[in-house]
Amino acid sequence: MRVSIDPESTEVQVIHELVEFEGRRVLEVGCGDGRMTWRYADKAVSVLALDTSDAKIQQAIDNTPGRLSGKVEFRVADITQAGLELPQEGFEVAILSHSL
């Protein structure tokens, strides 16, 4: 049996009500398979999406829509670990979805 996460797009609607993505550099912590990334990345200037799972990051990379290639970077990383290299210019928005 397949489980559908957020079939009514409530999560998507709320995140767009709370966060302005237009023209912003976004850091997404705990991106998993990219499920949420696809719902806002079109509006962002760039997205760095992190997750600790190699398998989930590979799934996200494999499923990246062509229109987002070059705009979204998926990386296996743990935000809590020292030494994580992030872009010098930083981010205007950081989001976490199902990451705590």
C-alpha angles and dihedrals in degrees: 000000000000119000117217114211114212097350091174092051090236092141091051093049093049095047091052090049092052103036132050108215098168110120094349134130107235133202113198116194117201096012095166110184094349095261093140096032092068090055097064109014095092089069097044125087090222140348130207106193118191133192134160094225117092090197094051093047091050090050090051092049092048091051098044108132111238092240089064100047109118091022100065125052119191116200135178103234144131112230090206094061122096116240097039106150114222129179114281093232091061127205137288093205133036121183137182124194120185089342105120 
